Amino acid sequence: MVRRPVAWVVALVLLAEGFLVAALNWFLGMVVDRQDMSLAGLDPSTMATSSKVGGVVFGLYFALCALVAVLVAIRDRAPAGLGRVLLISAAVVNALLGAFAWGLVGWTAFLTMVVVLGLIVLLLMTYDRAEGPEQAAPGGGAGADGDPQAQAEPGPPAGAPQQVPEQRGAPRDGDEEPRDSVPTEVIPPAPTTP
């Protein structure tokens, strides 16, 4: 349906975004290093190195998120565990980058970040339904779940009236008192002050 193509598009977009973020930070590190700029007395080489390392780490983060999207596309299953957390965090990062981009760069950068955010959310939401073994139609399978491997219990032939033995004095549906799984004894909390 639409899930696999969205996962592939998200993977490509996140990979491109990771490359662009890493390249931009690397470029800014080179500019700081060549211009011999300083911010609040910091060493320019330290600033350049930290910008380059930050760009590489951020780029690898987006590449890892792209790998999760590729695995989702290949397996056609929802991301679980760490993969889901990575995609959710990538959506949050793109939302924050979009907010900063609106003020610093302009509405086109904001729109780009919002499109990436929308793609990631679409990827997460298309797999959000509870997926499991499909339920069989009533009477469609041999077992109670529609499992063809399960053996059907022998019963009366089709069309035969069902006989329910009636017991006198036995509680019927709705006649029993409600039962609570919590014990009736309630222990009051101990005082915390002397």
Secondary structure, 3 states (H helix, E strand, C coil): CCHHHHHHHHHHHHHHHHHHHHHHHHHHHHHHHHHCCCCCCCCHHHHHHHHHHHHHHHHHHHHHHHHHHHHHHHHCCCCCCHHHHHHHHHHHHHHHHHHHHHHHCCHHHHHHHHHHHHHHHHHHHHCCCCCCCCCCCCCCCCCCCCCCCCCCCCCCCCCCCCCCCCCCCCCCCCCCCCCCCCCCCCCCCCCCCC
